[in-house]
Amino acid sequence: MTAPKAPKDCTTMADIRAGIDTLDEQLVRLFAERAEYIDRAGEIKAVVDLPARIDARVEEVVRNVRRHAETYGLPPDLVEKLWRRLIDWSIAREESRLGPDSLRKG
């Protein structure tokens, strides 16, 4: 498989689609890798009795992605919305292993 062309070098819709398809696969691979970190976080949180949702960390992640969005020329509000969905999914994934935060002590 050849590497996709850079966007500026694409001259056909087939070129564009090939680039997007390649990036989509890479994004899914990165989300799967992120999920591995989430799973490990759940294991560690179970040992140290931390909840899945830690609001200060949620907001720290949001600040980070907003900053990254600005760096790469994307709308920070849109990226924040996407990431809050990802964070909610990640927390639900942790809770499926830890149990709901509402049932945890602390």
N, C-alpha and C positions, 0 to 999 in steps of 0.2 A: 504494500500500500504506500503510495506516495504521499508526502506531506501536502496539506492543502496550501493553496496560494494565499498570500497575504491579501487582506480585503482590497487594497489599492491595486493589486495585480489581477483581480477577478474581472473577466470580460463577459462572462455568461452567467445565467442563473444556475447552471450546473456547477460552475466554480463556486458560487455563493453557497449553494446547498451542500456541497462537499465540505466546505469549511465549517459551516454550522453543524453538520452531522458529526464531524470530528470533534468540535468543541463540546457538543452535547455529551458525547461519550466521555470526554475528559472530565466534564463537570460531574457526571454521575459517578465516575470513579472517585473523584474528590469528595463527593457527598458520602460515599460508602466508607472512605477513609475517616471522614469526620465522625461517622456513626460508630466506628471502632473506638474513637476517643470518648464518645458519649457512653458507650457500653463500659469502658474501663472506668470512667468517672462514676458511673452507677455502682460498680463493684467497690470502689474506694469509699464512696459516700456511705454505703451500707456498713462498712467496717467502722467508720468514724462517726456514724449516726448523723449525717447531714441530709437535709431535704433535697429533692430533685431541683426545686426552684429556689435559687438564691438571688433575690431581686437586685442586689448590688452588682452581682456578676452579669445578670441579664443586661442591665443598663451599661455596664462597661463594654460588653460585646457590641451593643448598639452604637455606642460612641465610636468604637473602633471601626465598625463597618461604614458608618457615616463618613468618617475621615478618609477611609480607603475609597469610598465612592467619589468624594471630592477630588482626591488625587488622580483618579482615572477618568474624570469627566462625566460621571454618572450622577443622576439626580439623587441626593442623599435621602429624600423622603421616600422615594420608590424603593431604594435599597433597604432602608429601615423596615418598610412594610414586608418585603420579602423575607428579611432576616427574622423579624418577629414571628413569622409563620414557621420558619426553620427552628427557631428557639422553642416555640410551643411544641413542635413535633419532637424535638430532642428531649424536652422535659417529660412528655408523655412516654417516650421510649424508656427513659430512666424510671419513671413511676411504674411501668409495667414490670420492672424488676424489683424495685424498692417497695412498692405499694404507694398509694396516694399520700401526698404530704399531709393531708388532713388527718390521716390515721397514725402518723408518726409522732413520737413524743418530741418534746423540745420546743 
